[in-house]
């Protein structure tokens, strides 16, 4: 029997561990553990707090929702709390929940719904127009991500015959096929791939640039009405049907009676479909259908008493590791990949999984011939969990001393786990470098994807990004699949990319640690390739937003002879090597704007960009600190609040006039 002092120590350790994992999962979109491991830690903590109620702390993770609003976005206070559900992990616990409800209300009926593994959001509509979209945060305060949510095409921006005010709650997710495309693109560009679909959805929705969110093609299911003026519902299922009439993508549901066997059968049915669904689910939600009964049942400080979430256990299988292959990435990193006897996981056959690096293999003592334990992280990406048994007379695996693609020696820096090929002209590196160079965030060469790049390299028509600009129509027509029009289209796209600004060129060159935003900062500070070439590491590190590691990456790249030669070729071929800074005025310096309603000619993001380019700031809510409200058609409560506070209100025409003054 555990004593109080021992329980107190264990509770303290659990709280520290859970808070670390929760911060990484909710706030940094970088999970450090699988959901099941996190759930088990929470279950242990709950059990100890129930056994030792005197040790229950008000700041315990069991007493609050996991996330918090970040400083990157404007905060939104939820008028209706966005709570979380109590998790259960066995059919016995489901039965216990059903029994508790049946003892509290008369003849309850239940709905059973798939639990989408994504990011919970609120959508607020005023007079049928979407005015605010926010994340859950801590349940009371979330982040305003309206602009990013508007890029999700399944979300209606305007509702027909809607009540004056409607707030709904849903789950943003990334579909399985889209997740695989994003992962493939990240790997081809040498980027750190998302760990699972939930991580991908959260990271994509919380981008500062809505264009990035739009490119990730997120989706959403709505599963609840938070509040509605002028309309009421008796049953939860009725509200979902009404939401469907308003063209919301609603969660599929099954209405069951009060019979526990019917509820469990519905859970079984959803579980059996799990591998065939186009989206990721991590469980099933069981809710009381009658809304009046929900009111009677009430809620705890954190969870409603009228619903629980049954969490699926992760599917794990054993198989035999046949061999370990090596893939060479864009930056020369050698990544070991496990090739094993095919197994069926979450409805699909898998036979490969990344082993990350030398350290990962050593820590798990993985050897060719081993019996290994495999599962799908997020039911999408296969991962090796452990070595279960070594084959007789097996020996530890050692990373190659030479690159398998080009034969050059490999090296390893003391402060990182990665092993790298030392040959900058390695064909495997070059392939991924050219894929990155042509990608949308870089030179944006339309129609030049990995398959065509591979075809061009195999035909020995290109060996570096610069070779793209020397391709001829005759060369393309000699390749399988090219016709007059397709050859012309590709050559025109390549030629058009020469006009890309210098920051795109720098980002396209794939300097480690330098992405789109940092390339802009670098070019804005120095103004040309020649100036960057002459800058010291200290001068580069002094840029706001840079650090010593990033500065050293830039300096090391520009000091490499092959990099310098590539830049010279690109310059000779007509690519932009000087940076034209965007001129900003200070007309609106120190002023805060709020945009509301539909503007006649400008999109909301266009107006926002124009205001910011003239020194102003745009926020999502009206307060005493607001300087001006720009109102369009069907302006809602923001306009009313501005008039109440006496804040100046102008239209689009006046905004444009002031910018031209």
Secondary structure, DSSP 8 states (H G I E B T S, - for coil): ---HHHHHHHHHHHHHHHHHHHIIIIISS--SS-HHHHHHHHHHHHHHHHHTGGG--TT-GGGS-S----TTS-EEE-SS-----EEE-SHHHHHHHHHHHHHHSSS--EEEEEEE-SEEEEEEEETTEEEEEEE-TTSSEEEB-HHHHTT-TTS-SB-TT--SEEEEEEEEE--HHHHHHHHHHHHHTT----SSHHHHHHHHHT-SSHHHHHHH--EEEEEEEEEESS---SBHHHHHHHHHHTT--B--EEEE-S-HHHHHHHHHHHHHHGGG-SS-EEEEEEEESBHHHHHHH-B-SSSBTTEEEEE----EEEEEEEEEEEEE-TT-BEEEEEEEEEEEETTEEEEEEE--SHHHHHHHT--TT-EEEEEEETTTEEEEEEEEE--TT-------SB-TTT--BEEE-TT-S-EEES-TT-HHHHHHHHHHHHSTTTT--TT--HHHHHHHHHTTS-SSGGGGGG--HHHHHTSTT--HHHHHHHHHHHHHGGGS-HHHHHHHTT-TT--HHHHHHHHHHH-BHHHHHH--HHHHHTSTT--HHHHHHHHHHHHSHHHHHHHHHHHHTT---B--------TTTT-EEEEESB-SS--HHHHHHHHHHTT-EEESS--TT--EEEE-BT--HHHHHHHHHT-EEE-HHHHHHHHH-
